[in-house]
Amino acid sequence: MTTAPLYLLHTQPDPRLLTTWMVRHRTPDPGEALHGLLRAAFGTQAPQPFRYLDERRGLLAYTTLDAPAMAEQVALADPLAAQALGLAACSNHDGYRLRSFPTQWSQDKELGFEVRVRPTVRSGQKEQDAFLHAVTLAGGPQGTLVDRQAVYTQWLREHLAGHEGVPRQPWQGAVQLLDVQLSAFARSRVMRRTQPAGDNTRKGRAIEGPDAILTGRLHVTDPAAFAHLLARGVGRHRAYGFGMLLLQRAG
């Protein structure tokens, strides 16, 4: 199993221009706005998964673009998108930063992690909060005893392991989770657009659901699969600011 080189991109999006983009494109969702800006700047080479931390810490993303390829993409990018994303140097900052990220990890390497996820399951034709789904399955008074952290931890374990009956993917079996904590939780609305219809317009709909940050420790059990996992991300909505595994030294 071969893995492509991986790089970590860091930018400082301009909050004023990001807000302007959101207003212009009629979206209250920063994830969709950043998705659109990255697509406008990079086309099909848009870095993902990504994580927008905040105005001070900026945006992080994994990409397979090396320094020359990144410089070429930035030079050809839509100027307004590049400026909004903080790709171009200005008086406030020096532009983007790019550094090589490991793709060769020692087996049984222990690492700390943080990941922002949208832990949902399919319920009929809709997505449902995995916790609310578990409460419904528990039924009656027992539903109040369901632990949100335990449900989301199990959701994460299942997504990392893959689903029974589905062909094995290159990123499955990459890690063993040692411990997981629910560090932050909120309910948020994300915007998703339909494919262009006959009138060439994309209709948007707001989807309300869980927005969770999980932290903990993991063991790398399959180094090649782990490299694929980092490049892919975890769960759904990976192109909209969810699923990026941020790593640190264990402990």
C-alpha positions in Angstrom: 0.0 0.0 0.0 1.6 3.2 -1.1 0.9 6.7 0.3 1.3 10.1 -1.3 3.4 12.7 0.4 1.3 14.8 2.9 1.7 18.5 3.9 0.1 20.6 6.5 -1.1 24.0 5.3 -1.7 26.9 7.7 -3.5 30.2 6.7 -5.0 33.2 8.4 -8.3 33.9 6.7 -9.4 37.5 6.7 -12.5 37.6 9.0 -13.9 40.7 7.2 -13.6 39.1 3.7 -14.9 35.8 5.0 -18.0 37.5 6.3 -18.4 39.3 3.0 -18.2 36.0 1.2 -20.9 34.5 3.5 -23.2 37.4 2.9 -22.7 37.4 -0.9 -23.3 33.6 -1.1 -26.2 33.7 1.4 -24.7 31.2 3.8 -24.6 31.4 7.6 -22.2 28.4 7.7 -18.5 29.2 7.9 -17.7 25.6 6.8 -19.6 26.0 3.6 -18.0 29.4 3.0 -14.5 28.1 3.5 -15.3 25.1 1.3 -16.4 27.5 -1.4 -13.3 29.7 -1.0 -10.9 26.7 -1.1 -12.7 25.5 -4.3 -12.5 29.0 -5.8 -8.8 29.2 -5.0 -7.6 25.6 -5.8 -10.3 24.0 -7.9 -10.2 20.2 -7.7 -6.9 20.5 -5.7 -8.6 22.1 -2.8 -6.9 21.0 0.5 -9.1 18.8 2.7 -9.9 17.8 5.4 -9.5 21.2 7.0 -10.2 22.8 10.4 -10.9 26.4 11.0 -9.8 27.0 14.6 -10.7 30.7 15.2 -9.7 34.1 14.0 -6.4 34.1 15.9 -5.2 30.5 15.1 -6.5 30.4 11.6 -7.1 27.4 9.3 -5.3 24.1 9.1 -5.6 21.6 6.2 -3.9 18.5 4.9 -2.8 18.6 1.3 -0.8 16.5 -1.2 0.5 19.7 -2.9 4.3 20.2 -2.2 5.8 23.7 -2.0 6.3 24.3 -5.8 2.8 22.9 -6.6 1.2 25.0 -3.8 3.0 28.2 -5.1 1.7 27.5 -8.6 -1.8 27.0 -7.4 -1.7 30.2 -5.3 -0.4 32.2 -8.2 -3.3 31.0 -10.4 -5.9 31.3 -7.7 -8.9 33.6 -7.8 -7.4 36.8 -6.3 -10.4 37.5 -4.0 -10.5 34.0 -2.8 -6.8 33.9 -2.2 -7.0 37.2 -0.2 -9.9 36.0 1.8 -8.1 32.8 2.7 -5.0 34.7 3.7 -2.9 32.9 1.0 -1.2 36.1 -0.1 1.2 38.1 2.0 0.0 41.4 3.3 0.7 43.9 6.1 -0.9 41.7 8.7 0.8 38.4 8.0 3.3 36.7 5.7 0.8 34.5 3.8 0.4 30.8 4.0 2.8 28.3 5.6 3.4 24.8 4.4 5.4 22.0 6.0 5.9 18.4 5.3 3.9 16.0 7.4 4.9 12.4 8.3 3.5 9.5 6.3 5.8 6.9 7.8 4.8 6.2 11.4 6.2 3.6 13.7 3.8 0.8 14.6 2.4 1.2 18.2 3.3 4.9 18.2 1.2 6.6 20.8 -0.2 10.0 19.9 -2.7 12.5 21.3 -5.4 13.6 19.0 -8.2 16.1 18.5 -11.0 15.9 15.9 -14.1 17.9 15.2 -16.8 15.6 14.0 -20.5 15.5 13.2 -21.5 12.2 14.8 -24.7 11.3 12.9 -26.3 8.0 11.7 -28.7 7.3 9.0 -32.3 7.1 10.2 -34.6 6.5 7.2 -33.7 9.1 4.6 -32.2 11.6 7.1 -29.2 12.1 9.3 -29.8 11.9 13.0 -27.6 12.7 15.9 -26.1 9.4 17.0 -26.9 10.3 20.7 -30.6 11.0 20.0 -30.7 7.8 17.9 -29.4 5.9 20.9 -31.9 7.5 23.2 -34.7 6.5 20.9 -33.4 2.9 20.8 -33.1 2.8 24.6 -36.7 4.0 25.0 -38.6 4.9 28.1 -36.9 6.1 31.3 -33.7 4.3 30.3 -33.3 6.9 27.5 -32.2 9.4 30.1 -29.3 7.2 31.1 -27.6 7.2 27.7 -24.2 8.8 28.0 -23.4 11.2 25.1 -19.6 10.7 25.4 -20.0 6.9 25.3 -22.2 7.1 22.2 -19.8 9.4 20.4 -16.8 7.3 21.4 -18.5 4.2 20.0 -19.4 6.2 16.8 -15.8 7.1 16.4 -14.6 3.5 16.9 -17.0 2.3 14.3 -16.0 4.9 11.8 -12.3 4.1 12.2 -12.9 0.3 12.0 -15.3 0.4 9.0 -18.8 -1.2 8.7 -19.5 -4.9 8.5 -20.4 -6.0 5.0 -18.7 -3.0 3.3 -15.5 -3.6 1.4 -12.4 -2.7 3.5 -11.0 0.7 2.8 -7.2 1.6 2.9 -7.7 3.8 6.0 -9.5 1.2 8.1 -7.8 -0.5 11.0 -5.2 2.3 11.2 -5.5 2.9 14.9 -6.6 1.6 18.3 -8.3 4.2 20.5 -6.8 4.2 24.0 -9.2 6.8 25.5 -11.6 9.4 24.2 -13.2 12.5 25.9 -16.0 14.7 24.6 -14.2 18.1 25.0 -16.8 20.3 23.5 -20.3 20.0 22.2 -22.8 22.2 20.5 -25.7 22.0 18.0 -25.0 23.8 14.8 -26.6 24.4 11.4 -24.7 23.6 8.2 -25.7 24.5 4.7 -25.7 21.9 1.9 -26.5 22.6 -1.7 -28.3 20.4 -4.2 -26.8 19.8 -7.6 -27.8 22.5 -10.2 -31.3 21.9 -11.5 -32.8 22.9 -14.9 -32.7 26.5 -13.9 -28.9 26.1 -13.2 -29.4 27.2 -9.5 -28.2 25.2 -6.5 -30.8 25.2 -3.8 -29.5 25.4 -0.2 -30.9 23.8 2.9 -29.9 24.2 6.5 -29.3 20.9 8.4 -29.2 21.1 12.2 -27.1 18.6 14.1 -24.3 17.7 16.5 -21.0 19.5 16.4 -18.5 17.7 18.7 -14.8 17.9 19.5 -13.3 14.6 20.6 -9.9 14.4 22.2 -7.8 11.5 23.5 -5.0 9.1 22.8 -4.4 6.5 20.1 -2.0 3.7 19.1 -1.0 3.5 15.4 -1.6 -0.2 14.5 -1.1 0.1 10.7 1.3 2.9 9.7 0.3 2.9 6.0 -3.4 2.9 6.8 -2.8 5.7 9.3 -1.3 7.9 6.5 -4.4 7.3 4.4 -6.6 8.1 7.4 -4.9 11.5 7.9 -5.4 12.4 4.3 -9.0 11.3 4.2 -10.3 12.4 7.6 -13.1 11.0 9.8 -16.8 10.8 9.2 -19.0 12.8 6.8 -18.8 16.5 5.9 -15.0 16.3 5.6 -14.9 19.0 2.9 -16.7 21.4 5.2 -14.5 21.7 8.2 -15.1 18.3 10.0 -13.0 15.2 10.3 -9.4 16.5 10.4 -7.3 14.6 12.9 -5.0 17.0 14.7 -2.1 15.2 16.4 0.2 15.9 19.3 2.7 14.1 21.5 0.9 11.8 23.9 0.5 13.2 27.3 
